[in-house]
Amino acid sequence: MANQISMDELLASQQRGRGYRRRILEVSQRLSALHVAPAFSCLELVDSIYHFCMEDPRAGKDVFILSKGHGAMAQYVVLESLGLMSSAQVLSVCQPGSSIGGHPDRGNPGVVASTGSLGHGLPIALGLAKGSNELKENSQVFLVMSDGEFMEGSVWESLMLAPSLGLNNLVIFVDHNKSISRGKIPVMHPNFLPLSEKIQAFGWETIDVDGHDTSAIVNAFRNRCGGKPLAIVGHTVKGRGVSYMENNPIWAYRSPNPEEYAIAIAELRDPEEANA
Amino acid sequence: MRDAFALALNQASKDHDNIFFVVADISPASSLQGFLADNPDRFLDVGVSEQSLVGISAGLAMKGFRVFAYTIANFVIYRPFEQVRVDLCYQQLPVVLVGVGGGVSYPALGGTHHTIEDIAIMSALPNMTVVSPCDPAEVMAAVVQSFKLEGPMYLRLGKAGEPNFTADAPENFELGKIRKLRNGHGIAIVGYGPIMKMAFDLVSSETLRGKEVAIFSAHTLKPFDDEGMAQILSTFSRVVLLEEHVYSGGLSSHAVRLAWETGVKTDLRLVHLRDEFIHVYGSKEDILAAHGITPERLIQEVFE
């Protein structure tokens, strides 16, 4: 396959992935509750967009919106790694006096739209993509959505519309962790699945990938057929990276206690550090 | 009013090169043809998708466009309410929500198509500007002045064919300011929207009995002109509030609040819609009558 990312790039992204998770856990120790697991499930998607898909994120030409606003920590730590958000800011999240909170808020560095209420990001992204085309900017709009978000009617309105408007500069990445607040989607809402076939039926190009495999995510983006809006459906694990958090709904909105924190940090050590 | 809006947009597009006109499966007035011919790429029909109408408008506004999102009043604010609140108001984006057929302008279509509490709901939102012009000339002025806003506006329109009666008004239309439309002494009628025709019918009829009834257009419901209203309350011994909207959150409640705050003892008369869904059809006059609003009632409130 053409345009594959290199082994060095892959290893570097994996190292970033562990670092992001340690950083989010560090922030979680300052707060009684934080959306940790929802951020962990979309970290590779967000990292892939910023590091491999967007054309110079610092320039602001391409646009990113985290439509699953409750994954805000994922965006904050990736922005921090790029120097677009300060470390002091990331550490202050949800604290008195901080401008950044549990959901991305427009006006903060790298935050184009205020999200947090699900189903708002996609229509806004359509407007941005349409406006960008009208201005002949030749820019792309990237969106990370949760799968649960696809239960909102506004999503299907805009899914149907985007191909009709020829918005081929619009790319959504679905964090398909198959979890919603009260449990697992296949159990609670079995007819919701399969998801990507539904999106495809609405006129999109869809590609299913392992949503924690950066090379799979980036290769899917780079080797798209084109000519349609693109949906990369990343199959993910909520709480990915910490054994006791994975697929355990109680970690949707909770901070680990000091013992749990130590276990998680140990699991997220870089290999060279673990071998030392 | 629809035609006036379209003409105003045509006109505005000569001064502003960043206008986007977005509709949700509704045909704009034919007088918009000029704008469409000159700016075919600046018209977007999103289909029967009001949540997308507002969300897409927000995205376009983020790109620097001045967006007019246009459909029937109930569809432009009630269906996509959270998009209006979060996408437009919270993010303070300059999108004008154009609501056609506000109030009970669609008398044959039933309560689903009436907006009797829209002013209250839109006024409750931070950053929102709420405007209800009384005639086509005020619509045109409101469109022109909307360009100076940094946030969203709800522009409540009537339908088509409303008469102009503000040509001889002693004051010009200024967003945020109650406008004197007719001089008078002792008695004032203050209202907004096309129902103001009822006030002008009254003063042009023989029922005037030699009295000089003043008329004011309170076209901007938010931000509300407290000062202008307080001035009217302290100047006139009787003030009749006329509105095609329920009491709560409308003009009447503003006037009552200000009367309390200023301590004036004006004889306040409130003419507004009932807090009810009324299952009545017929002409607009029939619907208003079912809500207790008739020319006879207005005469009574003004003179008796």
Interface residues (C-beta under 8 A of the other chain):
Chain A: R106 V112 A113 S114 S117 G119 H120 L122 P123 I124 A125 L126 G127 L128 A129 K130 G131 S132 E134 L135 G153 S154 E157 S158 M160 L161 L165
Chain B: F20 D41 R42 L44 V46 G47 S49 Q51 S52 V54 G55 I56 S57 A58 G59 L60 A61 M62 K63 G64 F65 E82 Q83 V86 D87 Y90 Q91
